[in-house]
Amino acid sequence: MHPDPAAAGRRALADRARRISRIRRRIAAAAVAAFALVWGLIAATGSLGSQSSTTTASTSQSNTTTSSSDEWGTTQSQSDDQGQSLPPVTTGQS
């Protein structure tokens, strides 16, 4: 006697449906885990974006320093200490 081909086909379709269901559950679990991880990271650091200042100036008794940022995020500083000026210093911001 030959096995029933219809029953074998139903078993194959049922196995395929179980595999697809497992894959979908794993993808959903990975998406939820990634969302929770990123949300926790943002909550822990409090970082939602970057903040930058364009110009700062500070004055002391004998030394005046002025720093300014240009459009590329570089900072140049010059110091006025007894009439002497220092060469500009350039730093990059990330």
C-alpha positions in Angstrom: 0.0 0.0 0.0 1.1 3.5 -0.8 1.0 6.3 1.8 -1.6 8.9 1.3 0.0 11.8 -0.8 -2.7 14.2 0.4 -1.7 13.6 4.1 2.0 14.0 3.3 1.2 17.3 1.6 -0.8 18.5 4.6 2.0 17.6 6.9 4.5 19.5 4.7 2.3 22.6 4.7 1.8 22.4 8.4 5.6 22.1 9.0 6.1 25.1 6.7 3.5 27.1 8.5 5.2 26.3 11.9 8.6 27.4 10.5 7.1 30.7 9.2 5.4 31.3 12.5 8.6 30.8 14.4 10.5 33.2 12.1 7.8 35.9 12.5 7.9 35.6 16.3 11.7 35.9 16.3 11.6 39.0 14.1 9.0 40.6 16.3 11.0 39.8 19.4 14.2 41.2 17.9 12.3 44.4 16.9 10.9 44.8 20.4 14.3 44.1 22.0 16.1 46.6 19.8 13.4 49.3 20.5 13.7 48.7 24.2 17.5 48.8 24.1 17.6 52.1 22.1 14.9 53.6 24.3 16.8 52.6 27.5 20.0 54.1 26.0 18.3 57.4 25.3 16.7 57.4 28.8 20.0 56.7 30.5 22.1 59.3 28.6 19.3 61.9 28.2 20.6 62.6 24.7 18.1 63.4 22.0 20.4 65.7 19.9 23.5 67.8 20.0 23.7 71.3 21.3 26.4 73.7 20.3 27.2 77.3 21.2 28.4 79.7 18.5 30.3 82.3 20.4 31.7 82.4 24.0 33.8 85.1 25.7 35.4 85.2 29.1 37.3 88.0 30.8 39.8 87.8 33.7 41.8 90.6 35.3 44.8 90.6 33.0 43.8 88.3 30.2 41.0 88.5 27.7 40.2 85.4 25.6 37.5 85.3 22.9 36.5 82.1 21.1 34.2 81.9 18.1 32.9 79.0 16.0 32.6 79.3 12.2 30.1 77.5 10.0 32.3 74.3 9.9 32.5 73.9 13.7 36.1 75.1 14.1 37.0 77.3 16.9 39.6 80.1 16.8 41.0 81.8 19.9 43.1 84.9 20.3 44.4 86.2 23.6 45.2 89.8 24.5 47.8 89.6 27.3 49.9 92.8 27.6 49.6 93.7 24.0 50.7 90.3 22.7 48.5 88.1 20.5 48.8 84.4 20.2 48.4 82.6 16.9 44.9 81.3 16.2 44.1 77.8 17.5 41.7 75.6 15.5 39.8 72.7 16.9 37.1 70.6 15.4 33.9 69.7 17.0 32.1 66.4 16.6 
